[in-house]
Amino acid sequence: MAREFSTVGVVGMGTMGSGIAEVFARSGLNVVAIEVDDDSLARGRGHLEHSTDRAVARGKLDADGKAALLGRIRFSTDLADLGDVDLVVEAVPERLDLKEWIFGELDRICRPEVILASNTSSLSVTELAVNTGRPGKVVGMHFFNPAAVMRLVEVIRTVVTEPDVAEDVTALAEKLGKSPVVIGDRAGFIANALLFGYLNHAVSMYESSYATREDLDAAMRFGCGYPMGPLALLDLIGLDTAYEILDTMYRQSRNRLHAPAPLLKQMITAGLLGRKVGRGFYTYEAPDSPKVVDDTATPSTVDSAEATRAVRRVGVVGTGTMASGIVEVFARSGYDVVVRGRSSDRADGAVAAVRKSLEKAVLKGKLAEEDRDAALGRITATTSFDRFADCDLVVEAVAERLALKRTVFEALDEVCKPGAILATTTSSLPVVECAAATSRPNDVVGLHFFNPAPVMKLVEVVHTISTAPDVVATAHTVCESLGKHPVHCADRAGFIVNALLFPYLNDAVRMLEAHYASVDDIDNAMKVGCGLPMGPFELLDVVGLDVSLAIQRTLYEEFHEAGYAPAPLLEHLVTAGRLGRKTGKGFRDYS
Ligand SMILES: NC(=O)c1ccc[n+]([C@@H]2O[C@H](COP(=O)([O-])OP(=O)(O)OC[C@H]3O[C@@H](n4cnc5c(N)ncnc54)[C@H](O)[C@@H]3O)[C@@H](O)[C@H]2O)c1
């Protein structure tokens, strides 16, 4: 017989505990909510009031429902009030000594058959279990932030957890409307193990002034469709909690990429814990407010006083997917465009691809027929570099081979007028290599568009050590005129997005290789727990495993971080010709 849960205890009413109490009460369970003192209890009650008010404002709950929900929660500062509950979820700060003490107390207070669960993000559930006289009844029940909204719950089963305990907790999570996944006890479980290396990397990028906080966050939102950027997410999680999670992960993995970035410690010491105190990477209107306000670090990413160069006529070198997408973007925004292919067939093919895409936009009602005709009328196809002589900006989008790109830049250097801006769309080669192939490195910049260029809003504007400030400012203005969101970074492998994305994808492959969780469980955890548009294996299969491996190798060769070494499984799949969707087989089979 499965257990019936009618009353549950929640210990700690902070960011997570108050959300967890709300989830239980919303499902009709009675809750005993415990805090350390009256002030903290009042704050916890405040979190609940605030969150249920929001649910009422959104029409998800009515006033009676709110009163009934809150009426099911009893608040106390005495753990002894948990004597009659059927389950306890502990959500106190991420410190092993504190949690061990709480579990010792709960073991003494609660009936012997009662299940004790921890919401820990990274600490060993096994250690908490063996600290009690009922190790078989201890599990992890890891909710995600905000607990009332996020559907993933990781149920952590230790080697001594009794099977029916994990089953009953899983069934309860389902009853709460959550999507549970049952896994073993490993620091970070699925989602955090994959997420926190990425978050930590973003902090390091910010710490080294590689990009601004706004640009780092915008890059992941507009480049990958993430619901939040990494620094805004850290503010939501709480920097103190994030630090503890990373620290535990580092101690278990000894992976340097998990060693908390020094800046985190400094910010914690200075009291900048994130949204809960009103200041973290960003400044908020008030503690717990999601509204970001300007502060001394609020940048204008480029100096708006910087002069820009006039750009009217644009050249595009190349005829592939990216090149034709870029031609379309410029032509639709009113620029005259010259597209150059190696043969007139190829050049005409690129124009045909633009025509097809514009046609589709017309059919969907997104573009007027006369605008389609006007855009097409602005495009000239050519096979000769000479036609770039009067272009103000030339964007190179040929195949990702350095020797080829350098030849193109040498040719552009010969024919382009002085002051023309020469840009490369490379996603993994050094922009400075293209600059060095010219006699005018100051005029060379990276303009990394994302695929499909007409749809994706992000453009990474990459400056080398030689790029002139007015070239960067012009690139910024041009991107804005295209309706794109430009972000700025220096010339390092992977720029912002790929450098943050691919090590995370590689970590997911390593997790699969270690048989910790399945392809489906990992994909689901990242989608449901972190709100990502695709799971890592779904994305790898779309991008192509050969392309992913090449990017991962580039990162490894540039930074020589042991953690960036491509996962052997990724190498093997590529060797076996399983390249993802394009070959019908990758991490999954496609028919
Ligand atoms: N923040 C997140 O995004 C997140 C997500 C999932 C899991 N977690 C985990 O949830 C747990 C809580 O994290 P949080 O972010 O809610 O922290 P928090 O600091 O917001 O809340 C912790 C609460 O515990 C209370 N507390 C401290 N000692 C106590 C005691 N002896 N008895 C009762 N209450 C006590 C504190 O007063 C505080 O209100 C941690 O284990 C964390 O790793 C956090």
The ligand as an SDF file (V2000), in Angstrom:
LIG
                    3D

 44 48  0  0  0  0  0  0  0  0999 V2000
   17.7490   29.0500   -4.4650 N   0  0  0  0  0  0  0  0  0  0  0  0
   17.5660   28.1310   -5.3700 C   0  0  0  0  0  0  0  0  0  0  0  0
   17.4390   28.4370   -6.5720 O   0  0  0  0  0  0  0  0  0  0  0  0
   17.4700   26.6770   -4.9590 C   0  0  0  0  0  0  0  0  0  0  0  0
   16.8840   25.7580   -5.8560 C   0  0  0  0  0  0  0  0  0  0  0  0
   16.7340   24.4370   -5.4440 C   0  0  0  0  0  0  0  0  0  0  0  0
   17.1910   24.0320   -4.2010 C   0  0  0  0  0  0  0  0  0  0  0  0
   17.7770   24.9480   -3.3600 N   0  0  0  0  0  0  0  0  0  0  0  0
   18.2050   24.4650   -2.0420 C   0  0  0  0  0  0  0  0  0  0  0  0
   17.1940   24.8080   -1.1160 O   0  0  0  0  0  0  0  0  0  0  0  0
   17.7750   25.0260    0.1580 C   0  0  0  0  0  0  0  0  0  0  0  0
   17.3520   26.4080    0.6560 C   0  0  0  0  0  0  0  0  0  0  0  0
   17.8540   27.3950   -0.2260 O   0  0  0  0  0  0  0  0  0  0  0  0
   17.1970   28.8400   -0.3600 P   0  0  0  0  0  0  0  0  0  0  0  0
   17.6940   29.4080   -1.6280 O   0  0  0  0  0  0  0  0  0  0  0  0
   15.7410   28.7320   -0.1210 O   0  0  0  0  0  0  0  0  0  0  0  0
   17.8990   29.5950    0.8510 O   0  0  0  0  0  0  0  0  0  0  0  0
   17.3560   30.8700    1.6650 P   0  0  0  0  0  0  0  0  0  0  0  0
   18.5480   31.4570    2.3140 O   0  0  0  0  0  0  0  0  0  0  0  0
   16.5110   31.7180    0.8000 O   0  0  0  0  0  0  0  0  0  0  0  0
   16.3800   30.2130    2.7600 O   0  0  0  0  0  0  0  0  0  0  0  0
   16.8010   29.3970    3.8360 C   0  0  0  0  0  0  0  0  0  0  0  0
   15.8760   29.6360    5.0080 C   0  0  0  0  0  0  0  0  0  0  0  0
   16.1780   28.7030    6.0370 O   0  0  0  0  0  0  0  0  0  0  0  0
   16.0150   29.3650    7.2860 C   0  0  0  0  0  0  0  0  0  0  0  0
   16.7250   28.6470    8.3270 N   0  0  0  0  0  0  0  0  0  0  0  0
   18.0430   28.7170    8.6550 C   0  0  0  0  0  0  0  0  0  0  0  0
   18.2830   27.9000    9.7090 N   0  0  0  0  0  0  0  0  0  0  0  0
   17.1270   27.3200   10.0420 C   0  0  0  0  0  0  0  0  0  0  0  0
   16.7330   26.4040   11.0560 C   0  0  0  0  0  0  0  0  0  0  0  0
   17.6100   25.9300   11.9290 N   0  0  0  0  0  0  0  0  0  0  0  0
   15.4390   26.0270   11.1370 N   0  0  0  0  0  0  0  0  0  0  0  0
   14.5210   26.5030   10.2580 C   0  0  0  0  0  0  0  0  0  0  0  0
   14.8360   27.3900    9.2750 N   0  0  0  0  0  0  0  0  0  0  0  0
   16.1260   27.7770    9.1660 C   0  0  0  0  0  0  0  0  0  0  0  0
   16.5500   30.7580    7.0150 C   0  0  0  0  0  0  0  0  0  0  0  0
   16.0520   31.6760    7.9650 O   0  0  0  0  0  0  0  0  0  0  0  0
   16.0330   31.0260    5.6050 C   0  0  0  0  0  0  0  0  0  0  0  0
   14.7910   31.6730    5.6160 O   0  0  0  0  0  0  0  0  0  0  0  0
   19.2620   24.8620   -0.0050 C   0  0  0  0  0  0  0  0  0  0  0  0
   19.6150   23.5480    0.3070 O   0  0  0  0  0  0  0  0  0  0  0  0
   19.4530   25.1070   -1.4980 C   0  0  0  0  0  0  0  0  0  0  0  0
   20.5950   24.4890   -2.0060 O   0  0  0  0  0  0  0  0  0  0  0  0
   17.8860   26.2580   -3.7100 C   0  0  0  0  0  0  0  0  0  0  0  0
  1  2  1  0
  2  3  2  0
  2  4  1  0
  4  5  1  0
  4 44  2  0
  5  6  2  0
  6  7  1  0
  7  8  2  0
  8  9  1  0
  8 44  1  0
  9 10  1  0
  9 42  1  0
 10 11  1  0
 11 12  1  0
 11 40  1  0
 12 13  1  0
 13 14  1  0
 14 15  2  0
 14 16  1  0
 14 17  1  0
 17 18  1  0
 18 19  2  0
 18 20  1  0
 18 21  1  0
 21 22  1  0
 22 23  1  0
 23 24  1  0
 23 38  1  0
 24 25  1  0
 25 26  1  0
 25 36  1  0
 26 27  1  0
 26 35  1  0
 27 28  2  0
 28 29  1  0
 29 30  1  0
 29 35  2  0
 30 31  1  0
 30 32  2  0
 32 33  1  0
 33 34  2  0
 34 35  1  0
 36 37  1  0
 36 38  1  0
 38 39  1  0
 40 41  1  0
 40 42  1  0
 42 43  1  0
M  CHG  2   8   1  16  -1
M  END
$$$$
